[in-house]
Amino acid sequence: MTEYGRPSPRPDSTGAPASDWETCLKTGVALARAGRAHDALPHLRRARLIRPRHFDTLQALASAQLRAGLAEEADGTFGAILRIDPRHVDARHGRALAQNALGDRAAALATFRKLVAGEPNAWRSWQSIADITPDEEERVAAVDEAAEALERLCAGDRAAPELYAACVTALVAARRAEDAATFAQDRFGRFRSASAAHDKLAGALYRAGRFREAALQKASALASLPAADIPAAPRANPFGIATGNDALASFAAILEAAGIDYFLAAGTALGFHREGGPLAHDRDLDIGVIRRADGGPDLAGLIRAHPDLILDRGARPGDRYIPLHHQGAGIDLFAHDPQADQLVCGFSGTDGDVAWRFSAFQIRRRTFGKTSYPLLDPVERYLTESYGDGWRTPDHGFASAISSPALDGVSPWVRAFYALARAKSALMRGDRAKARALLAQSPVRLPGMDRILPKLARARPDKEEETRFR
């Protein structure tokens, strides 16, 4: 579920709102879609003054208020829509989001449940139930219902391209990866672009364990990516050091309160040991937990039940890798299994998928400024096993899922898949240098390179491009 209620970036100067309704609405909607909800509000408020009962205006204003962290105002605006049309689905959904943002999860769940009871195709509301319910049975059922609702909506020929992409994602989250792959293949021409279709098909095939096919589809996604979609220059990283520090401190306190032993892992361990905090260019936090012989601790249960944590919809109890979101930061939680004198972790239990094998370690706390965190000890041996002897030197393009010395039994097609997937993500951020470095690590000769390589050429000189950190 989108973390409505968490403030968007503060306003930039966008000028005074126009005097006509249409310009105000279009400007406000464009700013909100660009992630500038605060900037959108003056324009949308002006539009509402001109046409106070216009549904699209009220809906756009309420959504921007939610994204700006003004949940109480949003609740009032959604209420204004519902006074005009009590059955307005988007407004009912929005009101439930506002209730949850205001801390009333029980009321939000009641609103979502009532909505889907009468509107079974309200797939976003099914997904929101999955995001906030503390009950695992209801969560899984809601994930399944969302996928089925999207299948119904995509059964005809009139669905928007975005629905086909959402359906593939929902089917994968419902653990129906083969169905997702078939769906994407059968409706290939209905996605927003060929690149989008290849990309969604690649993800479904990967989750189905069809790694070679997944990598080939990912190569096609990158080869067919329109050059116009690639930013001309690198974009700023939305994951700031302050965001990472705050999210980590809060999540660590949640784990400690639950009595769960954890440690900083992977890039987060590297950042704190080498630089005293999260890596400036990182995009998530990495946390490790030692899994007991009985399968515990119940990490998914803890996350699901906590109102400030959002569990990935595809996650299930017992998974060895659990992605979540907290305070605007992504967190990757890895369960490490002791095996003789070693520790093993990875993305799944599928043969050939990403897995790492480390020597056995102790866990010791270290102080960083005013905060202390547990790290594997000796940490430098762990970092050498993870990143090689050169871990002390920042490496712009290194990716542990592709090139870590600790990789254990990983298919070359899986490594190729991640080289392509992360290169595509880097390109979409305008970071051509990182995309080149990632593709260079692929152990497989990739098809379509004659179409991929031109996209990796610099759009303009960038003196800082080669100095970014691992």
Secondary structure, DSSP 8 states (H G I E B T S, - for coil): ---TTS------------SSHHHHHHHHHHHHHTT-HHHHHHHHHHHHHHSTT-HHHHHHHHHHHHHTT-HHHHHHHHHHHHHH-TT-HHHHHHHHHHHHHTT-HHHHHHHHHHHHHH-TT-HHHHHHHHHH-S-HHHHHHHHHHHHHHHHHHTSSS---HHHHHHHHHHHHHTT-HHHHHHHHHHTGGGSSSHHHHHHHHHHHHHHTT-HHHHHHHHHHHHHT--GGGS-SS----SS-HHHHHHHHHHHHHHHHHTT---EE-HHHHHHHHHHSSS-TT--EEEEEEE--TT----HHHHHHH-TT-EE-TT--TT-SEEEEEETTEEEEEEEEEEETTEEEEES-SSTTS-EEEEE--EEEEEEETTEEEEEEESHHHHHHHHH-GGGGS--TT--HHHH-TTB-S--HHHHHHHHHHHHHHHHHTT-HHHHHHHHHT-SS--TTHHHHHHHHS-SS--TTGGG---
